[in-house]
Amino acid sequence: MFAIPEQFSAASKANFEAQLSLLSALTNKAFEGVEKVVDLNLNVAKASLEESSAAAKQFLAAKDAQEWLTLAAAQAQPNAEKALAYGRHLAGIASGVQAEFTKAAEAQIAETSRKVLELVEEVSKNAPAGSENAVAVLKTAIGNANAGYEQLSKSAKQAVETLEANLNTAVGQFTQAAPKATRAAKK
């Protein structure tokens, strides 16, 4: 008679521990992502400072306006390529963190669903006669919730893939436009 409350208590405790574990894992992944972004930004800032100093020296050494414009045009292409590389790297970091989040969440949800189904099976064994319909409804609700999550997960993955494809398309278009702008500036 007391087995059902004990089972729910044990299941609740296990669920809480699993959620705490998931939260810890997601927090660690988030910090890793932030660390990668900070490292990227520090490297970019350092390189940019060095390159700006060298470019400033070249601009100051220019003898006339035409030479100055030629130098400015020559700087446009490499700077555009560096900005694109930065964007790609940043998108890669974000995509990697998102993938880790998705993987951890999917594993947690699968494990929780498995445990809930086990609990329902165990409770249904000890359920009083006539409660079969209620158990069936509960199992159906759990199945529907799992199906809904799977659809949401697929939709989120498709959205991320679409975002990455659009970013790659934009980068490609910008890459093609940058040399044209450089040639136009040289004229």
C-alpha positions as CSV (number, residue, x, y, z in Angstrom):
1,M,0.0,0.0,0.0
2,F,2.8,2.4,0.8
3,A,4.9,1.4,-2.3
4,I,3.3,3.9,-4.6
5,P,4.2,7.1,-2.6
6,E,7.7,5.7,-2.1
7,Q,8.0,5.1,-5.8
8,F,6.8,8.7,-6.6
9,S,9.2,10.0,-4.0
10,A,12.2,8.1,-5.5
11,A,11.2,9.1,-9.0
12,S,10.9,12.8,-8.0
13,K,14.3,12.7,-6.3
14,A,15.9,11.0,-9.3
15,N,14.2,13.5,-11.6
16,F,15.5,16.4,-9.5
17,E,19.0,15.0,-9.6
18,A,18.8,14.5,-13.3
19,Q,17.6,18.1,-13.9
20,L,20.4,19.4,-11.6
21,S,22.9,17.4,-13.6
22,L,21.5,18.7,-16.9
23,L,21.6,22.3,-15.6
24,S,25.2,21.8,-14.5
25,A,26.2,20.4,-17.9
26,L,24.4,23.2,-19.8
27,T,26.1,25.8,-17.6
28,N,29.5,24.3,-18.2
29,K,28.8,24.3,-22.0
30,A,27.7,27.9,-21.9
31,F,30.9,28.9,-20.0
32,E,33.0,27.0,-22.6
33,G,31.2,28.9,-25.4
34,V,31.7,32.2,-23.6
35,E,35.4,31.4,-23.1
36,K,35.8,30.6,-26.8
37,V,34.1,33.9,-27.8
38,V,36.3,35.8,-25.3
39,D,39.5,34.1,-26.7
40,L,38.3,34.9,-30.3
41,N,37.7,38.5,-29.4
42,L,41.0,38.9,-27.7
43,N,42.9,37.4,-30.6
44,V,41.0,39.6,-33.1
45,A,41.6,42.7,-31.0
46,K,45.3,42.0,-30.7
47,A,45.7,41.3,-34.5
48,S,43.6,44.3,-35.3
49,L,45.7,46.6,-33.2
50,E,48.9,45.3,-34.8
51,E,47.4,45.6,-38.3
52,S,46.0,49.1,-37.6
53,S,49.4,50.3,-36.4
54,A,51.1,49.0,-39.6
55,A,48.3,50.5,-41.8
56,A,48.6,53.8,-40.1
57,K,52.3,53.9,-40.8
58,Q,51.7,53.1,-44.4
59,F,49.0,55.8,-44.7
60,L,51.3,58.4,-43.0
61,A,54.1,57.5,-45.5
62,A,51.8,58.1,-48.5
63,K,53.2,60.8,-50.7
64,D,50.0,62.0,-52.3
65,A,46.2,61.4,-52.3
66,Q,46.3,58.8,-55.1
67,E,48.8,56.7,-53.2
68,W,46.6,57.1,-50.0
69,L,43.5,56.0,-51.9
70,T,45.4,53.0,-53.4
71,L,46.4,52.0,-49.9
72,A,42.9,52.4,-48.6
73,A,41.5,50.2,-51.4
74,A,44.2,47.6,-50.8
75,Q,43.1,47.4,-47.1
76,A,39.4,46.9,-48.0
77,Q,39.7,43.3,-49.3
78,P,41.7,41.8,-46.5
79,N,39.6,43.6,-43.9
80,A,36.4,42.3,-45.4
81,E,37.9,38.8,-45.5
82,K,38.9,39.1,-41.8
83,A,35.4,40.2,-40.9
84,L,33.9,37.3,-42.7
85,A,36.3,34.9,-41.0
86,Y,35.4,36.3,-37.7
87,G,31.7,35.9,-38.4
88,R,32.2,32.3,-39.5
89,H,34.2,31.5,-36.4
90,L,31.6,33.2,-34.2
91,A,28.8,31.3,-35.9
92,G,30.8,28.1,-35.5
93,I,31.1,28.6,-31.8
94,A,27.4,29.4,-31.4
95,S,26.5,26.4,-33.5
96,G,28.7,24.1,-31.5
97,V,27.3,25.3,-28.2
98,Q,23.7,24.9,-29.6
99,A,24.5,21.4,-30.7
100,E,25.9,20.5,-27.2
101,F,22.8,22.0,-25.6
102,T,20.5,20.0,-27.9
103,K,22.4,16.8,-27.3
104,A,22.3,17.2,-23.5
105,A,18.6,18.1,-23.5
106,E,17.7,15.2,-25.8
107,A,19.6,12.7,-23.6
108,Q,17.9,14.1,-20.5
109,I,14.4,14.0,-22.0
110,A,14.9,10.5,-23.3
111,E,16.1,9.3,-19.9
112,T,13.3,11.1,-18.0
113,S,10.7,9.7,-20.4
114,R,12.1,6.2,-19.9
115,K,11.9,6.6,-16.1
116,V,8.4,8.0,-16.2
117,L,7.2,5.1,-18.4
118,E,8.9,2.6,-16.0
119,L,7.2,4.3,-13.0
120,V,3.8,4.2,-14.8
121,E,4.3,0.5,-15.6
122,E,5.2,-0.2,-12.0
123,V,2.3,1.8,-10.6
124,S,-0.1,0.2,-13.0
125,K,0.9,-3.2,-11.7
126,N,-0.3,-2.1,-8.3
127,A,-3.3,-0.1,-9.5
128,P,-6.7,-1.0,-8.3
129,A,-9.1,-2.9,-10.6
130,G,-11.0,-0.6,-13.0
131,S,-8.2,1.9,-13.4
132,E,-6.9,0.5,-16.6
133,N,-8.5,3.4,-18.6
134,A,-6.7,6.0,-16.5
135,V,-3.4,4.2,-16.9
136,A,-3.9,4.0,-20.7
137,V,-4.8,7.7,-20.8
138,L,-1.6,8.5,-18.8
139,K,0.5,6.4,-21.2
140,T,-1.1,8.1,-24.2
141,A,-0.4,11.5,-22.7
142,I,3.2,10.6,-22.2
143,G,3.5,9.3,-25.7
144,N,2.0,12.4,-27.1
145,A,4.3,14.6,-25.0
146,N,7.3,12.7,-26.3
147,A,6.0,13.0,-29.9
148,G,5.5,16.7,-29.4
149,Y,9.0,17.2,-28.1
150,E,10.5,15.2,-31.0
151,Q,8.7,17.5,-33.5
152,L,9.8,20.6,-31.6
153,S,13.4,19.2,-31.6
154,K,13.2,18.6,-35.4
155,S,11.8,22.1,-36.0
156,A,14.6,23.7,-33.9
157,K,17.3,21.7,-35.8
158,Q,15.7,22.8,-39.1
159,A,15.7,26.4,-38.0
160,V,19.4,26.3,-37.0
161,E,20.3,24.6,-40.4
162,T,18.3,27.3,-42.2
163,L,20.0,30.0,-40.2
164,E,23.5,28.5,-41.0
165,A,22.6,28.2,-44.7
166,N,21.4,31.8,-44.8
167,L,24.6,33.0,-43.1
168,N,26.7,31.0,-45.5
169,T,24.8,32.5,-48.5
170,A,25.2,36.0,-47.1
171,V,28.9,35.4,-46.5
172,G,29.3,34.1,-50.1
173,Q,27.5,37.2,-51.5
174,F,29.6,39.5,-49.4
175,T,32.8,37.7,-50.4
176,Q,31.9,38.1,-54.1
177,A,31.0,41.8,-53.6
178,A,34.1,42.8,-51.7
179,P,36.6,42.4,-54.6
180,K,34.2,44.4,-56.8
181,A,34.1,47.2,-54.2
182,T,37.9,47.1,-54.0
183,R,38.3,47.4,-57.8
184,A,35.8,50.3,-57.8
185,A,37.7,52.1,-55.0
186,K,41.0,51.8,-56.9
187,K,39.5,53.5,-60.0
